[in-house]
Amino acid sequence: MNNKQDMDTRQERREKKLRKKRERIPKHGRSLVRIYKDAILKRLRRHQVDK
């Protein structure tokens, strides 16, 4: 029972879990942003050529 993990409350464990989840999200977000940005730029370039 001296171990810190055993003494963590349910709320503390939940907060720690959510913090880890939030840290993971941006890594995936950056690549998605790049994909969307490239798609938009591609569409814009196509319209400039037509005009």
C-alpha positions in Angstrom: 0.0 0.0 0.0 3.0 2.3 0.1 3.1 2.5 -3.6 1.9 5.9 -5.0 -0.2 4.2 -7.7 -2.3 2.4 -5.1 -3.0 5.7 -3.4 -4.2 7.6 -6.5 -7.8 8.4 -6.5 -10.1 7.5 -9.3 -10.2 11.2 -10.3 -6.4 11.5 -10.4 -6.1 8.4 -12.6 -8.8 9.8 -14.9 -7.1 13.2 -15.2 -3.8 11.5 -15.9 -5.4 9.4 -18.6 -7.1 12.5 -20.2 -3.8 14.4 -20.2 -2.0 11.6 -22.0 -4.9 11.5 -24.5 -4.7 15.2 -25.2 -0.9 15.0 -25.7 -1.4 12.4 -28.4 -4.0 14.3 -30.4 -1.9 17.1 -31.9 0.5 14.6 -33.5 -2.3 13.3 -35.7 -3.8 16.7 -36.2 -0.8 18.1 -37.9 -0.8 15.6 -40.7 -4.5 16.0 -41.2 -4.1 19.8 -41.5 -1.4 19.2 -44.1 -3.7 16.9 -46.1 -6.6 19.4 -46.0 -4.3 22.3 -46.8 -2.8 20.5 -49.8 -6.2 19.6 -51.1 -7.4 23.2 -50.9 -4.3 24.6 -52.6 -4.6 22.0 -55.3 -8.2 23.0 -56.0 -7.2 26.7 -56.0 -4.4 26.1 -58.5 -6.7 24.2 -60.8 -9.1 27.1 -60.9 -6.3 29.6 -61.6 -5.3 27.6 -64.7 -8.9 27.5 -66.0 -9.3 31.3 -65.8 
